[in-house]
Amino acid sequence: MRGSVKPTSAEVVYRALSRVSPFRIWQHLQEGLANQWLTEGELKQLQWQRLHSILVHCYHNVPFYRALWRQHDVNPTRFTSSADMKHIPVVTRSMLSKARLERGFAAKDRHGGSVQLVITSGTADGRPFGVMMDRRTYERKYANHLRQFYVAGWRLGTRSAALHHAGHGRFRGRYSGKTDQREPWHLLRELTFRIFHRRIVLPPYTSAATGDEEMVREWYARIRAFSPQMLDTFYINLLMLLDYVRRAGLTPLRIPRMFVLNTLTDTERQRLQDCFGAEIFNRYSPHEGEGVAVACSHHVGMHVAADSYYVEIVAADLDPLPVGETGRVVLTDLENYTMPLIRYDIGDMSRLLEGDCPCGRSLPRMSDLEGRVVDTLCNASGDVVTSWQVERLFQGISELSCFQVVRHGSSITLSVVPAAGSSDRRAAAELYNRRIQEVLGARVSVQVEWKESLPLEPNGKYRFVKNGSYPDLASLSG
């Protein structure tokens, strides 16, 4: 934080622990908070130093990358700037998983400490992905996580709440049945969140579909009783809370800050902020790379943690795209030397933003996520349409409680759960049909179905747009 701010009691204890224990999270947090105010030149120099360091390490010490790069006649030790990164082949989850199982990475901490596996909650196909980390790297990832909260104005020692999905590693498979999906250094993590974050973790949504009002009622009661200053959750959970408050005629909750983990239109952001009395922030923090990007109070995209990650946006042919064009997110982690992620295709869609942010941070910006690659569609001209372009058509419609758009071949099914009080379904169906055709083309066949509930993914997450035809992205023109 800039300027002189009186520390909270939790911050005083954190700082003291960092002086007398092997944990250096407080120092990492302070370093990260300071780095966001470096000049653009200083930040780029720092990023290149860290990028070059991990590339050299991989070339000399990681069999997987050494073999891959030699196969493509690439020697990153000779690179002179980050512009040379385009010569390195992009890697995928399947490639990295195979290399990990075949011991293509270092299996021990360079400093002699323990190494544990960080498991993602599962991709769109339901398969989790594991990344090895040593404890020092995990501390840095946690510090990145903290920096995101500090950007939003939350601080250690302030009440917070989390509402995860059922497959989150925090639950250690209690709801998903997959006991291997657990957070590393679990007990230490839980103790830290309970004491220093003053966090309560609400029970996850465990039904296979939306509509479990008993669970939402419990969320409402516990949030109202605890009065957290920050809630970290998913957009779908807020929609269910919003609908429950309206149906039951309850007093809206008041939560000063919320991380929603979803891209919102300005209209939908305002609707949720009005209901919950909150300033809503978005952040990009996948399990394999905590703290990649976060929105500031100006809410124009998200600031990329350029001191910890090198982010590129590439086209379908994996060539880098210029600023402003939407493509696949390719991530290079500058901190994890145990299982490095170098030009890792993480499966998300976004774009880089140009210009300075009014907040004054020098960290570059990327747009909010525009969906998963597996959920991209095509319009009648063959142009790629991201799931976000479709999802935004239905955000902020008060007559909708929830919705889901699914493509199968050349047809689209729009499933709708109506909000309380909505009545004219025929006019609504015509409106929704017209909106979809404006984006995907007039020849698209759209079927609107009215539902009482909509299905969740096996890991407990929810997809507003699904491409049942992926990876066939053929034109819808027929």
C-alpha positions in Angstrom: 0.0 0.0 0.0 1.2 3.5 -0.7 1.7 6.0 2.0 1.7 5.5 5.8 -1.1 3.3 7.0 -1.5 2.1 10.5 -1.0 -1.7 10.5 -3.7 -4.0 11.8 -3.0 -6.3 14.7 -2.8 -9.3 12.3 -0.3 -7.4 10.1 1.9 -6.8 13.2 1.9 -10.5 14.1 2.5 -11.5 10.5 5.5 -9.2 10.2 6.9 -10.5 13.5 6.5 -14.1 12.5 8.4 -13.4 9.3 11.4 -12.2 11.4 11.5 -15.3 13.7 10.3 -18.1 11.4 11.4 -19.5 8.1 8.2 -18.2 6.5 8.7 -15.0 4.3 5.2 -14.3 3.2 5.1 -10.8 4.7 8.3 -9.8 2.9 6.9 -11.3 -0.4 3.7 -9.3 0.0 5.5 -6.1 0.7 7.7 -6.6 -2.3 4.7 -7.3 -4.5 2.9 -4.2 -3.2 5.9 -2.1 -4.0 6.5 -3.6 -7.4 3.2 -2.4 -8.7 4.4 1.2 -8.4 7.7 0.7 -10.2 8.1 2.7 -13.4 7.2 0.8 -16.6 10.9 0.5 -17.4 11.9 -0.8 -14.0 9.1 -3.4 -14.1 10.0 -4.6 -17.6 13.6 -5.0 -16.5 12.6 -6.9 -13.4 10.3 -9.2 -15.4 13.0 -9.9 -18.0 15.6 -10.7 -15.2 13.2 -13.3 -13.7 12.1 -14.6 -17.1 15.7 -15.1 -18.3 16.7 -16.8 -15.0 14.0 -19.4 -15.2 14.6 -20.1 -18.9 18.3 -20.7 -18.2 17.3 -23.0 -15.3 15.0 -25.0 -17.5 17.5 -25.4 -20.3 20.2 -26.8 -17.9 18.1 -28.6 -15.3 14.7 -29.7 -16.7 14.9 -32.7 -19.0 11.4 -32.1 -20.5 12.1 -28.5 -21.6 15.7 -29.2 -22.7 14.5 -32.0 -25.0 11.5 -30.1 -26.3 13.6 -27.0 -27.1 16.4 -28.9 -28.8 13.8 -30.6 -30.9 12.6 -27.2 -32.1 16.2 -25.9 -32.3 15.6 -23.2 -29.7 18.2 -22.1 -27.1 16.5 -19.6 -24.7 19.9 -19.0 -22.9 20.7 -16.8 -25.9 17.5 -14.7 -25.8 18.1 -11.0 -25.3 14.5 -9.9 -24.5 11.0 -11.3 -23.9 10.2 -10.7 -27.6 12.2 -13.9 -28.3 9.6 -15.9 -26.3 7.6 -16.4 -29.5 10.2 -18.9 -30.7 9.5 -21.3 -27.8 6.8 -24.0 -28.4 3.6 -23.7 -26.4 2.9 -26.6 -24.0 -0.4 -28.1 -22.9 -1.7 -29.7 -19.8 -1.5 -33.2 -21.3 2.2 -32.6 -22.3 3.1 -31.4 -18.8 1.2 -34.1 -17.0 2.9 -36.8 -19.1 6.3 -35.2 -18.4 5.6 -35.0 -14.7 4.7 -38.7 -14.5 7.8 -39.6 -16.6 10.0 -37.5 -14.1 10.7 -34.8 -16.7 10.9 -32.2 -13.9 13.0 -31.9 -10.8 11.3 -33.9 -8.0 12.8 -32.0 -5.1 13.1 -28.5 -3.7 16.4 -26.8 -4.7 16.6 -25.6 -1.1 16.1 -29.1 0.5 12.5 -28.6 1.5 9.4 -30.6 0.8 7.5 -30.6 -2.5 3.8 -31.1 -2.8 1.3 -31.3 -5.7 -1.1 -28.5 -6.3 -4.3 -30.0 -8.0 -6.6 -27.9 -10.1 -10.4 -28.4 -9.6 -10.7 -29.8 -13.1 -11.0 -28.5 -16.6 -14.1 -28.4 -18.8 -13.6 -32.1 -19.5 -13.6 -32.8 -15.8 -9.9 -33.9 -15.5 -7.8 -32.2 -12.9 -4.2 -31.0 -13.5 -1.4 -31.2 -11.0 1.6 -28.9 -10.6 4.5 -29.6 -8.2 5.6 -26.8 -5.9 8.1 -26.4 -3.1 7.1 -24.5 0.0 9.0 -21.4 -0.9 7.2 -21.1 -4.2 3.8 -21.8 -2.5 4.6 -18.9 -0.1 5.1 -16.6 -3.1 1.8 -17.8 -4.6 0.0 -17.1 -1.4 1.6 -13.6 -1.3 0.3 -13.0 -4.9 -3.1 -14.1 -3.6 -2.9 -11.6 -0.7 -1.8 -8.8 -3.0 -5.0 -9.2 -5.0 -7.1 -8.7 -1.9 -5.0 -5.7 -0.8 -5.6 -4.1 -4.2 -9.3 -4.2 -3.4 -8.8 -2.6 0.0 -9.1 -5.7 2.2 -6.3 -6.3 4.8 -5.2 -9.1 7.1 -7.3 -9.3 10.2 -10.5 -8.2 8.6 -13.5 -10.5 8.5 -13.9 -12.4 5.2 -15.9 -15.3 3.8 -15.4 -17.8 1.0 -18.0 -19.7 -1.0 -16.2 -22.3 -3.1 -17.4 -24.9 -5.5 -17.8 -28.5 -4.3 -14.6 -29.7 -6.0 -12.3 -27.1 -4.3 -9.2 -28.5 -2.8 -10.1 -26.9 0.5 -12.7 -29.7 1.1 -10.2 -32.5 0.5 -12.7 -34.5 -1.6 -15.4 -34.4 1.1 -18.1 -33.4 -1.4 -16.6 -34.6 -4.7 -15.3 -37.9 -3.5 -11.9 -37.2 -5.0 -9.6 -37.2 -2.0 -6.5 -36.5 -4.1 -7.9 -33.0 -4.7 -6.6 -31.2 -1.7 -4.7 -28.1 -0.9 -1.0 -28.6 -0.2 0.2 -27.8 3.3 -3.4 -28.1 4.2 -3.3 -27.6 8.0 -1.0 -24.6 7.8 -3.2 -23.0 5.1 -6.4 -23.6 7.2 -4.9 -22.1 10.3 -3.6 -19.0 8.4 -7.0 -18.3 6.9 -8.9 -18.9 10.1 -6.7 -16.6 12.2 -5.3 -14.0 9.9 -8.1 -13.7 7.4 -10.8 -14.2 10.0 -12.4 -16.3 7.3 -15.4 -18.5 7.4 -15.9 -21.0 4.6 -19.5 -21.5 3.7 -20.7 -25.0 2.7 -20.5 -25.5 -1.1 -23.4 -26.1 -3.4 -23.6 -29.9 -3.6 -26.7 -30.5 -5.6 -26.3 -31.6 -9.2 -28.4 -28.6 -10.4 -29.5 -25.2 -9.3 -32.6 -24.8 -7.2 -31.6 -26.0 -3.8 -33.2 -23.2 -1.8 -32.2 -24.7 1.6 -28.5 -24.3 0.8 -28.9 -20.7 -0.3 -31.0 -20.0 2.8 -28.0 -21.2 4.9 -25.6 -18.9 3.0 -27.8 -15.9 3.5 -28.2 -16.6 7.3 -24.5 -17.2 7.9 -23.4 -14.2 5.9 -25.9 -11.9 7.6 -24.8 -13.1 11.0 -21.1 -12.9 10.4 -21.0 -9.6 8.4 -17.8 -10.2 6.4 -16.0 -7.3 4.9 -15.1 -9.4 1.9 -16.7 -12.3 0.1 -14.8 -14.5 -2.4 -17.2 -16.4 -4.6 -18.6 -17.3 -8.1 -21.1 -15.3 -10.1 -23.5 -18.2 -10.1 -23.7 -18.2 -6.3 -24.6 -14.5 -6.3 -27.3 -15.1 -8.8 -28.8 -17.8 -6.5 -28.5 -15.4 -3.5 -30.1 -12.6 -5.5 -33.0 -14.7 -6.6 -33.5 -16.0 -3.1 -33.5 -12.5 -1.5 -36.1 -11.4 -4.0 -38.4 -14.4 -3.8 -38.4 -14.3 0.0 -38.6 -10.5 0.3 -35.5 -10.4 2.5 -33.3 -7.5 3.4 -30.3 -7.5 0.9 -27.0 -8.4 2.3 -24.3 -5.7 2.8 -20.8 -6.9 1.9 -18.3 -4.0 1.2 -16.1 -6.0 -1.2 -16.7 -9.0 -3.3 -14.5 -11.1 -5.7 -16.9 -12.6 -8.2 -14.5 -14.6 -10.5 -16.5 -13.9 -13.6 -16.7 -11.3 -16.3 -19.6 -8.9 -15.9 -21.2 -6.2 -18.0 -21.4 -2.8 -16.4 -25.2 -3.2 -16.1 -24.9 -6.5 -14.3 -22.0 -5.3 -12.1 -24.2 -2.3 -11.0 -27.2 -4.6 -10.4 -25.2 -6.8 -8.1 -23.5 -3.9 -6.3 -26.9 -2.3 -5.7 -28.3 -5.5 -4.2 -25.3 -6.4 -2.0 -23.9 -3.0 -1.2 -20.6 -4.1 -2.5 -17.8 -3.0 -4.8 -17.3 -6.0 -7.1 -13.8 -7.0 -8.2 -12.7 -9.6 -10.7 -9.5 -11.6 -10.4 -7.6 -14.3 -12.4 -6.1 -16.8 -10.0 -6.0 -20.4 -11.4 -4.7 -23.0 -8.9 -1.6 -23.6 -11.0 -0.7 -19.9 -11.0 -2.2 -18.0 -8.0 -2.5 -14.2 -8.4 -2.1 -13.8 -12.1 -4.2 -10.6 -12.5 -6.7 -8.5 -10.6 -9.0 -5.5 -11.2 -8.3 -2.2 -9.4 -11.1 0.2 -8.3 -11.3 1.6 -11.9 -12.5 -1.8 -13.2 -11.0 -1.5 -16.7 -9.6 -5.0 -17.2 -7.2 -6.6 -14.7 -3.6 -5.7 -13.8 -1.2 -8.6 -14.6 1.3 -9.5 -11.9 4.2 -9.0 -14.4 6.8 -9.5 -11.6 5.5 -13.1 -11.2 4.1 -14.0 -14.7 4.8 -13.3 -18.3 1.4 -13.4 -20.1 0.9 -13.6 -23.9 -2.2 -13.8 -26.0 -1.9 -16.0 -29.1 -4.1 -16.9 -32.1 -5.4 -20.4 -32.9 -2.1 -21.1 -34.8 -0.3 -20.1 -31.5 1.3 -16.9 -33.1 1.3 -13.9 -30.7 -1.5 -11.5 -31.2 -1.2 -7.7 -30.9 -2.7 -5.7 -28.1 -6.5 -5.5 -28.2 -7.1 -8.8 -30.1 -8.8 -11.7 -28.3 -7.0 -15.1 -28.2 -5.7 -17.9 -26.0 -3.9 -17.0 -22.8 -0.4 -18.4 -22.7 1.3 -18.2 -19.3 4.9 -18.4 -18.1 5.4 -18.7 -14.4 8.5 -16.8 -13.2 8.5 -18.3 -9.7 8.0 -22.1 -9.9 11.4 -23.7 -10.5 10.2 -27.2 -9.3 7.7 -27.7 -12.2 8.1 -24.7 -14.4 5.3 -23.6 -16.6 6.9 -22.1 -19.7 4.5 -20.8 -22.5 1.7 -22.9 -20.9 -1.6 -22.8 -22.8 -4.0 -22.6 -19.9 -7.2 -22.8 -21.9 -8.6 -19.4 -21.3 -9.5 -16.5 -23.7 -8.6 -12.9 -23.1 -6.8 -9.9 -24.7 -4.1 -7.4 -23.7 -5.2 -3.8 -23.1 -3.2 -0.7 -24.0 -2.8 2.6 -22.2 -2.1 3.5 -18.6 -4.6 2.9 -15.9 -5.8 6.0 -13.9 -4.8 4.2 -10.7 -1.2 4.8 -11.5 0.0 1.1 -11.3 2.6 0.2 -13.9 1.4 -3.4 -14.1 0.1 -4.1 -17.6 -3.5 -5.0 -18.1 -5.5 -7.8 -19.7 -9.2 -7.9 -20.2 -11.5 -9.9 -17.9 -11.6 -13.5 -19.2 -13.7 -14.0 -22.2 -14.4 -17.6 -21.6 -12.7 -21.0 -22.0 -11.3 -22.1 -25.4 -13.5 -25.2 -25.3 -16.6 -23.1 -25.1 -15.9 -20.8 -28.1 -18.5 -20.8 -30.9 -18.5 -19.6 -34.5 -20.9 -17.3 -36.3 -22.3 -17.8 -39.7 -19.2 -16.2 -41.3 -16.9 -18.6 -39.5 -15.6 -15.9 -37.0 -14.9 -17.1 -33.5 -17.4 -16.0 -30.9 -16.2 -16.3 -27.3 -18.6 -17.6 -24.6 -18.4 -14.2 -23.0 -19.9 -12.6 -26.2 -22.8 -14.9 -25.8 -23.1 -14.7 -22.0 -23.2 -10.9 -21.9 -26.4 -11.0 -24.0 -28.3 -12.3 -20.9 -26.6 -10.6 -18.0 -28.6 -8.0 -16.2 -32.1 -9.2 -17.4 -34.2 -9.0 -14.3 -36.7 -11.6 -15.7 -34.0 -14.2 -15.6 -32.9 -16.1 -12.5 -30.3 -18.1 -14.4 -29.6 -19.3 -18.0 -27.4 -21.6 -20.0 -26.6 -21.6 -23.7 -25.6 -24.9 -25.3 -24.5 -25.5 -28.9 -25.0 -28.9 -30.6 -24.0 -28.8 -34.2 -25.9 -26.0 -36.0 -28.5 -25.5 -33.3 -28.5 -23.6 -30.0 -30.5 -24.5 -26.9 -31.1 -21.7 -24.5 -32.3 -23.0 -21.1 -33.9 -20.3 -18.9 -34.9 -20.3 -15.2 -37.3 -17.4 -14.9 -37.1 -14.9 -12.0 -40.0 -14.4 -9.7 -42.8 -12.4 -11.3 -41.8 -12.9 -14.9 -44.8 -13.9 -17.1 -44.7 -13.1 -20.8 -42.6 -16.1 -21.9 -43.5 -15.7 -25.6 -42.2 -12.2 -25.9 -39.1 -13.1 -23.8 -38.3 -16.1 -26.0 -38.5 -13.9 -29.1 -36.1 -11.4 -27.5 -33.6 -14.1 -26.5 -33.8 -15.7 -29.9 -33.1 -12.4 -31.6 -30.2 -11.6 -29.3 -28.5 -14.9 -30.1 -29.0 -14.5 -33.8 -27.5 -11.0 -33.7 -24.2 -12.6 -32.6 -24.2 -16.0 -34.3 -26.2 -15.2 -37.4 -29.9 -15.3 -38.6 -29.6 -18.9 -39.8 -28.9 -20.3 -36.3 -31.7 -22.4 -35.0 -32.5 -21.4 -31.4 -34.7 -23.3 -29.1 -35.7 -21.7 -25.8 -36.6 -24.0 -22.9 -38.0 -23.0 -19.6 -36.6 -24.8 -16.6 -36.9 -25.0 -12.8 -33.1 -25.7 -12.5 -30.0 -26.0 -14.5 -27.1 -28.6 -14.3 -23.8 -27.9 -12.6 -20.5 -29.5 -13.7 -19.2 -32.6 -11.9 -16.7 -30.5 -10.0 -19.4 -28.2 -8.8 -18.7 -25.3 -11.1 -21.2 -23.8 -13.6 -20.9 -23.0 -17.3 -23.2 -20.4 -18.7 -22.2 -21.3 -22.3 -21.2 -24.7 -23.5 -20.0 -25.8 -26.9 -21.2 -29.4 -27.2 -19.5 -29.6 -30.6 -16.0 -28.7 -29.5 -13.4 -29.1 -31.0 -15.3 -28.9 -34.2 -15.6 -25.1 -34.7 -17.1 -25.3 -38.2 -19.3 -22.5 -39.4 -22.9 -22.5 -38.4 -24.0 -21.4 -41.8 -24.4 -25.0 -42.9 
